[in-house]
Amino acid sequence: MTDGKIRINLRELRAGAGLSLSKAAEHTGVSTARLGQSERGESSPTIATLWKLAKGFHLPLTAFLEGGPAPARVRFPGSIDVEPVFPFDPLLCCETFVVRLAPGQAHRSEAHDAGVTEDIYVTEGPLEVLADGGWTRLETGGWLRFAADQPHGYRAPQGQGAGFLNTLHYPGRAGGGQIIT
């Protein structure tokens, strides 16, 4: 998935739930045009769009990524690099990613579903994390757990890149989630 096109399993998930494009748009807040383009592979969704889909379908992020049990690294142009390490595990109700930020890069994330928490472990720092309304600076080896059902973000200082393990915990998601129709 490093060819500039991010392919997602949206059509299969939407069809499995019996949702039309317009119904899926209502649930996710993503336009029918954007959903159709993504399904046909005409455009690549941004990380923000993927999270809207995950939240709207009440599914983990890795449910939308192609590539078998462990999808490859995904580079979002002009944004963060995300590499699934452990895809969603229905027994543990979590998934883990390696996330990389370029020097000086920042990423803001909208609130995830109610009860979702994130664990951050910095592998290459420093990294600043926006959680609970304020920024916390973490050095390599530092960690933070926070409620991700509120807006949050990450940033690397100017002149330095950052990398971190990001584990998302989804309460009550045994079986992989449920699309509400």
N, C-alpha and C positions, 0 to 999 in steps of 0.2 A: 504494500500500500504506500509505497514511496514514489509512485509515478505521478503524483500531483492530483490524482483522482481518488477520492475516498468513496469506496463503494459500501453501501449499507444494505441490510436485509429488510428494509422497510416493507417492500411489497409482500413478502412472505408473512411477516408479522401482522400486517394490516389485513391481509386476506384470511389468515388464521383466526382473527378476531371478528371477521365478518363486517369490517368497516369500509365504507366508501372513502374516497379521498376527502370529500367535504366533511364527513364525520371525523376522520382522523385530524383534519385541520382544526375542527372545533375543540377536540381534546388536547391538542398540542400547542395551539397558538402559532403554528407554522402554516403559511398560506398553501392553498391547494396547488398553485402554480409551482411553488418551491418543492412541495412533496412530490409532485409528478416529475419534475426535473431530476430530483434525487433518485427516484425509482428507476428512471430510464437511463441513469448514468450520465445525464447531460450536464449536471453541475455537482460539485462536491459540497456537502453541508459543512458549515463551520462547527467548531466544538460547541458553541452556544446553541446552535440548532440541534445538534445531537442530544444535548442535555434537555432541551425542550421536548424532544421526542421521548426520551427516557422517562421524564417526569409525566408527560401526558399519557403514555402507555403504561405507566407504573412498572417499568422494567429497568434492569441494570443497563449501564452504558454498553457493556460488551455484547448484549443481545442484538445490537444493531450493526456490529462490525463483522465483516466477512473474514474468512481466513481459517476456518476450522476451530479447534478447541483453544488455540492461542493465537489470535490475530497478530499480524506484524505491526511494527511501529507505524504510527500514523502521524504524518506531518501536516499540520494545518497551516496553510500559507499565511504568513503574517501573525501567527499565533504560536501556541505551545506545541511541542512534540509529545505525543502520548504513546506509550508502549505497554500493552497489557502483559503483565507478568503472570497473574492468576486470573483467568476469566471468572465470571460469576459462579460461585459455588452454592448450590441450593441448600446444602446442609449447614454451611456456615453463614449464609446470607451476606456474602461480601465478595468484593473483587479488588484486585491490586494492580496498580499501574506504576511505571516509571514515567515521570514527567520532567521535561527539560525546558528551561528558559534561556534565551540568549541574553548576553550582557545588557543590562538596563531594561529588559522586557518585563512587562506586567500583564497579568491576566485577571480579570474579574469574572466571577461566576455567580449566576442567579441562585436563589434558594433551590435546593433539591426537595424531594418529597418530605413530608413531616417525619421526624424521627431519624433521618439519615445523619450519620456521623462520619467524620473523616479523621484518619490518622495520617500524620505527615512525619516522615523520617528523612532528614536531609542527608543525601549522599555526596553532594557537592555544593558547598555553600560559599558565602552566606545566602540565606533566603529570608525574605520577609513575608509573613502570612497575615492577612486581614481576617480576623475572626472576632466575634463578640464585640464588634464595633471599633476595634483598634488594631494597629499593626504590631506584630511581635517579630523580633529578629531572632533567627535561629542560625547557628553555625553548623558546620559539618558534624554529624552525629547527634544533633539536636532533634527533638521531636515535639509534637503538639497534637492533641486530640481536641476536636471542637464539633459543635452542632453545625451541620452543613445544610440545615433547613432554613438558613438565613443567607443573605448575600455574603460572599467571602471572596478572597483573592490571594494572589501570590505575586511577588516581584523579586527580581534579581537586581542588585545594585549596579549602577553604571560601571562599566568596565569589567564586570564579572558575571559569568553565567552561573546557573544554579540547576541542580538536579535533586529530585526527591522521590521517595516511594510514597504513593498515595493509596491508602486502603479505604474503600467506602463500605460502610456497614449499613445494610438495609433491614430495618425491623420488619418481621412478619413476612419475609419474602421467600420462605421455603417453597420450592417448586419453581422459582424464577420470576415470580410476580404475576400479576393478573391485570389484563387490560379491562378497564371498566367501559362498558358500552351503554 
